[in-house]
Every structure is written in C-alpha cells, then in structure tokens.
Amino acid sequence: MRIKPDGADLLDTVATVLRDDILPALPAEKHYALRMTLNALGIARRQLQAGDAAEEVEYESLQVLLDQEGSHEEVTRGFADLIRAGGVDDDAALQRMLWSLTAQRVSESAPRYFLQEGLSQEEQAE
Amino acid sequence: MSPEDIARLEHWLADKTGEQITIGAVKALSGGAIQENWAADIQCGDELIKAVIRCDAASAVGDSLTRAQEFALLKAAYAVGVTVPGPLWQGDAAVLGRDFFIMRRAAGTAAGHRLVRDKTLAADRPALVRQVGREMARIHSITPPREDLAFLTPPAVHPALLFVQESRAFLDQYHSAFPGLEWGLRWLETHLPTQEPLCLVHRDFRTGNYMVDEQGLTAVLDWEFTTWSQPLEDLGWFCARCWRFGQLDAALAAGGMGPREALFEGYREISGRQVTEQDVYYWEVFAHVRWAMIAIKQGERHISGQEPSLELALTAHIVPELELHILAMTGLKPDS
C-alpha cells in the first residue's frame, strides 16, 4: 500500500507552485517553457488519476465489437484497418466507439477541448 | 554563427558583389524546427542591408525543401508581388558547411499567440485578413510548368488523394494506430472535390507564419512545404480551428484574426473568384488531418530519442484533439 499523497497529488501540487510562485518570478522569455511544463504535468497527472480502467474498458469493447482477439495495439490497428476499408461508414455502434475512444485520449491530452466546444460530460465519455 | 563563419561569409559576398563587405550585429532568431535563422546587418559598399541568413538546421525533416529551392520560390513569389522578404543571395554550402540563403529582414512580429491578442499590431483586422486573401491569390497565380520551379513535381493524382495515400503508407509502418485519423483519411477519400488546375500552394500560410507590424502584413514566411496543389488548400489551412490560437469565435475564423468573408473578399479582388465557406470546408478537414500527420512525425522525433524535447513531446499530444475535431466536423459528434 503506497503512502499518501500519491503521484497525481504531488504533480498537482508541483503545478500549483510552478504556476503561482515560479511563473510570476520568471522573465517573459521563459514563460513559454514553463507553460509547456505545466501542460505536460497536467497530462501526466490526468493519466495517473485515470489509471488503466478506461483503457481496459476500451480494450474489451474493441474485442467484442470487432470480434477480434489480440493485444490492445493489435485490436486498435484492426479497428483502424476496418475504418480504412469502409467498414465503419454506416455502422452507428462502431462510430460511437470511435468517438468515445478518441474522446478518452482527449480527456487526458487536451480536456480544454470539451469546454471550448461546449461538450457535456456525457458526450466526452459517451 | 562563429567569427570564422562570418569572415567566410564576408569574403564570399565580397567576391560575389565586388563590394567591400562588413557583417555585424549577428544574432540568432527563433527559427523553425527545420532551419536556423540569423539576423545580420550587412554593409555592402554604401548600402546597409538589414538581412536574415537562413540555414539548414542540424536535424532537418526529410520531406521539406532545401534552402536553394526555398530561395527559388521566394524569387518567384516576389516577382508576382507577394509580400515576401526580398531575396538577395543564394548560398553555397562550401561557405558555411550547409545550405543557406540571404534575404532582406522584414519588420514586425510573427508569433501567433501574440498576434491574436495584441490589437496594436495590424489594428484593422478585417483589412489584414483581406490582405492575406490577396497574397494567397497572387501565390496561386503561379502555375506549372515552370523551369525555375522544376524541383516541384506535379502530383500524378488529385493532390488530396496523394496525401491520403502517403499518410496511409506512413501509418502502416508506424508503431501506433490512429483510428480517428483513419476516419479522417477515409472521409477525405470519399468526399474528394473535383480536381482544379494545379497552382502554386504555400501549404503553411497560417497565423504564426506571416509577419505583421502596426500597419499590417509585412512578409509571408516559411515556404518549405510549398508545392503544386489545389488553391483552396491554402484557404482551408488558414481558417482551420487548429490555427486560430484559441480564438474560436466564428467572427475570427480566418486565422484567429478576422472573418472568413474578409479572406474570401481579398481573394476575389485579385483572382476574380468568389469562394464560399462550403467550398473551403473540405480543406479545413484536410488541414486538421494534415497537421495531425505532421504532429505525429514531430512527436516521433522525441519518442524515438533522436531529439528529446518537451515541445516535440507535447506536439504528439495535440493529435487526439485534432482527431476528435475531425470526427466532429465529419458528422460523428453525438447528437449531431
């Protein structure tokens, strides 16, 4: 059993220090580097917080929907190949899968997109 | 740039111009990932030339143009009245150990994040966007065949289809699959617009790649992706959501700077062609797919260990947002 605070908490706390204490003290030409740092910390924190649950759900859904076995990489590749061949053009269930798989990536890499586009929590996860 | 480099440059330019040459105030400028830029004041006989020396960077991306080719493009664009830094001298790799050229230095700033916020720069934004439209129309007035641009190969198939084919070939050998991009490529393939005659297309004309001062646009930069393609590609690239620097209001759809209508109006002034938002929609989707493909390649330079960089690492994380927007633009958003 790991002790608390966990890694996600620490990254969040580090980000607060960088944003509130360090950023105002930096010369303007270093702000971009710190903003990149904060962005990267945010991605790492969200991945830690999310854990592997969503990844596993996605993996299982892909196997069932595609009726394909193999590693997560292999079924993702299988999905990509099916899309390329036109197999998702008219399939609503697979289209929903495509949206939710992509939205899951966005929720870790760039969640501001949902806010900017006015997408609800439900549409994010679908 | 070392003192030895500068001395070699002075010697070379003196030979080339027959004038007394002194080079001073040499300073590194922020360049792209592909090349290095140096500001320099060149005393050439009686004339003081504020110049930029543009060199290949140590690590260059394979599919961009050489500096010699970029110089030829700059001359071609200059000749039809595109606002570009005046081309001066084409370099010789023997001088600096790598390819370079020298051009006049335009005044102003290019930084996209600053341009969209600092309204003292090009205060009349619709006028700026109209000018962008005029610049694009002038670029598109250059058509193949052109002996001076023979290094640009006209595509054998529809330029968008060529992009789809090349992207798929890349993704097939890449370590990760991108279902969202595959959907985008499929959509681009099945919605291919009728092919128009080829013309010169800048292919990276967006906010961040042109310079602006208080009065307006002072230079169109970054010609290393330019090739023969479809004219509307440039308009779509300029208007794509991913190049608006967070300015998502429809009234700022053209590069985060102004309305699409102003861009189309400027374009019509020179080309005589009235473009509509619907005409450009395909090329906005195309822009997102193309930027995502470039972002994957940039991210891979970090992932592979070839060039560890936070900026490149974060570029890989732009891809999901681009993919989701491609899905949204092509009818996959829930309840749309």
Interface residues (C-beta under 8 A of the other chain):
Chain A: A33 M36 T37 N39 A40 I43 E73 T76 R77 F79 A80 D81 I83 R84 G86 V88 D89 Q95 R96 L98 W99 L101 T102 A103 R105 V106 E108 S109 A110 Y113 Q116 E117 L119 E122 E123 E126
Chain B: R168 L171 S176 A177 F178 P179 G180 E182 W183 L185 R186 T190 G246 L248 L310 E311 A313 L314 H317 I318 V319 P320 E321 E323 L324 H325 L327 A328 L332 K333 P334 D335
